[in-house]
Amino acid sequence: MVTRAWTVAATIVDPEIPVLTIEDLGILRAVEEDGSAVRVSITPTYSGCPAVEAIRDDVTDALRASGYEEVTVELVLAPAWTTDWMTEKGKQKLRQYGIAAPSGLAAARPSGPVRLALAVKCPRCDSLDTREIARFGSTSCKALYECRACLEPFDYFKVL
Amino acid sequence: MNEPDSAHGAVSVDAITLSAELAGEADAVASADVAEYALWLGDDALVLAQQLGWWISRAPELEEDVALGNIGLDLIGHARSLLRYAGTATGRTEDDLAYWRDEPEFRSAWLFEQPNGDFAHTIARQLIASVYLVELYSRLRASQDATLAAIAAKAVKEVDYHRDHATQWTLRLALGTEESRRRMTLALADLWPYVDELFVDEPLVDRLEGVAVRPSTIRPAFDAVIDSVLAEAELVRPAGFIAAGGGRVGRHFSTLGYILAEMQVLARQHPGASW
């Protein structure tokens, strides 16, 4: 059920990837409304993600501006966030923004110390002929890739 | 200053702090034993994170500055959750525990206190640490303590990437040039004496049956993964002396004092400062 408070909270974007709302990312977990009081649960993408504090403040400000007087934002670790919770709309927005969306599902990610991974599609030219430059990119959630077809570097949102 | 809240209208102040809720079980209070165990794991993560931060601007390439910085950030996240939870037993915050404890009060194992050395030493330390942490957290997910289980379920997915990173570099250094292979071999030999301490069953573990992961039970899985990486890297598992250890009872390697001095100096010179 989508309440008014959910609609408000769902407009908040990730400050690191401003095309994605917290709803697109799947980190908005619950919104409970009780009169003018509202309780929001969000979950961090990564344990050390510094964007979480900004997101918490933005959610609080937005709900207050919409007339909610008592706003509580709770950060929950369980169940742990996974890229599988990212919406299809979110993945599409990511690609349009120039970041390759997670390739495959976390649930199906192979384990073991030396692993094979699914090819990552270039968000610019759709080529699958890409290579990883660095496993850790500009933020914890991204890796740095390069497209061998159009020669452009790009960020890839890692499966987690 | 008569009405300090007037600028904000009729709103109540949210009684929330980030750290109080990070662990998923917001109201859970750790027993003394659980708090001690959380310190083991939290201090390992904190000390390693602090050490990895040194590499930012000094790694062999820009991408590695970023990678090691991000790995450190994940570990800081784990340390925050674990220290916050440990602090509930004695009414201390995560910052109290990170900045205001002295060396003998830390519970980190010697492996995490080993100096960064050259890049190969850092990678060897990362390999041992991340293989250990993946096995540890994957089992801790089943802990009877809901907070520890939640922290572990989150952390295991991240340390899995750290293990991947360490594995890739171990292979590249070991199978790279003659010089990189020489250094990787030397680094592994230098770090190996500190492996055994990770798997010692202290008396605390007996008291936390079902809550803590019994360290000795992880060893076979740790060895199997390490052996598979070393086989691919055409390296052999080192043998030789075993370091004394003692981190879990507050006896530390000589480096810890220096690590803490750098980490704590600002907080101690300006108590309560924020920005």
Interface residues (C-beta under 8 A of the other chain):
Chain A: P44 Y46 S47 G48 C49 P50 V52 E53 R56 T60 R64 E69 E70 V71 T72 V73 E74 L75 V76 L77 A78 P79 A80 W81 T82 A106 S111 G112 P113 V114 R115 I133 A134 R135 F136 G137 S138 T139 S140 L144 K158 L160
Chain B: A10 V11 S12 D14 I16 L18 E21 L22 A23 G24 A26 E63 E64 V66 A67 G69 N70 I71 L73 D74 L75 I76 G77 H78 R80 S81 V131 A146 A149 A150 I151 A153 K154 A155 K157 E158 D160 Y161 R163 D164 H165 T167 Q168 L171 V225 S228 V229 E232
